[in-house]
């Protein structure tokens, strides 16, 4: 009997809608991801789970939107880690392991410290390797990574992940930046672990969740990768004045990091080809949120990382939440296809369950887009997709077909107006037309009210106000 398809879900970190060649990037080379798109399908209206890391990953792995999700913003715990997923949550890892899959989460986790309810080994993953904590992931040359609950020491000197360039050092001297690197580049160790996992489980169905920390800051990449871009762009050394670590050639470094990730995707593809698994494997490649703006030396505006979209990471405008999605399943997904189907992270869980002919949990908010991937009939469409984001002042957004509603500053102004945009006529969200379409605004307000579920941490924490909509439309 033919085994179930293998699944490889690759999640980039802060990669923008416009950072890939297949999405219009002109300065950064991404030939392997571009080939993935050429051999499969590229989505043009795909949305992440949230505009920042932890809640977006929660939405991806649980299939619940931010009105229901257990994690609705980044929230640190000490001494290491983030607010954990509760034990009662059902994740994609748990569902696939129950279906007979060997499961691995490799890369950045951010959903609960070791031994907590959110520990990846307690959320359905047989193997975890990488950064458990998002703060820890701010340095690509850490002193340790985790393999399951065990700390694995790396050959790197300890140094702070946020510091400024010394005032008495010469920023024109490359040697003055040597202290911001080490010998063991964490993303490369993660790739080797991923390749080993594929090889070890070639004869049984496997699920690889490869959550790369690239290209999130700090700006760090091996010199061999940096060399590809040195001298290609006008540069001003970044001296650490906006967080993270200094770098002598910040534009070259950001481009090199994205190309480095692209080569890692190529290595995974090559491994599948070598083992004769390509036709038995569904690959999805996406990003956890949009690119940062003016942080840590990452010149995302120079690279047009969000395309022409408004907003950056942390924003529910399109530039913060619309992300790439590339899917390949040879012999099943039509080659070179492009879809404008509106889909979102909470659709991934039911789609993958559909692909293995299993049902998603009844409390899942998503809709399978497998029929789109297979070039078959149109799937059931979302009436709406939504965000109820508890960070950056509190934000809400609803998309209904061509219409997009946005509310900002929900903590300060919970009864503030809902802006309305027509994404077909105004994809850059420049003109608020709420006054001209009060019926659309009323429906969006109703959706935000009915889809909000109070959460004991997010809604009742001292000094925290839930970003609920006004009782009546405004």
Buried (B, 14 or more C-beta within 10 A) or exposed (E): EEEBBBBBBBBBBBBBBBBBBBBEBEBBBBBBBBBBBBBBBBBBBBBBBBBBBBBBBBBBBBBBBBBBBBBBBBBEBEEBBBBBBBEEBBBBBBBBBEBEBBBBBBBBBBBBBBEBBBBBBBBBBBBBBBBBBBBBBBBBBBBBBBBBEEEBEBEBEEBEBBBEBEEEBEBEEEEBBEBBBBEBBBBBBBBEBBBBBBEEBBEEBBBBBBBBBBBBBBBBBBEEBBEBBBEEBEBEBBBBEBBBBBBBBBBBBBBBBBBBBBBBBBBBBEBBEEBEBBEBBBBBBBBBBBBBBEBBBBBBEBBBBBBEBBBBBBBBBBBBBBBBBBBBBBEBBEEEBEBEBBBBBBBBBBBBBBBBEBEBBEEBBBBBBBBBBBEEEEBEEBEBBBBBBBBBBBBBBBBBBBBBBBBBEBBEBBEBBBBBBBBEEBBBBEEBBBEEBEEBBBBBBEBBBEBBEEBEBBBEEEEBBBBBBBEEBB
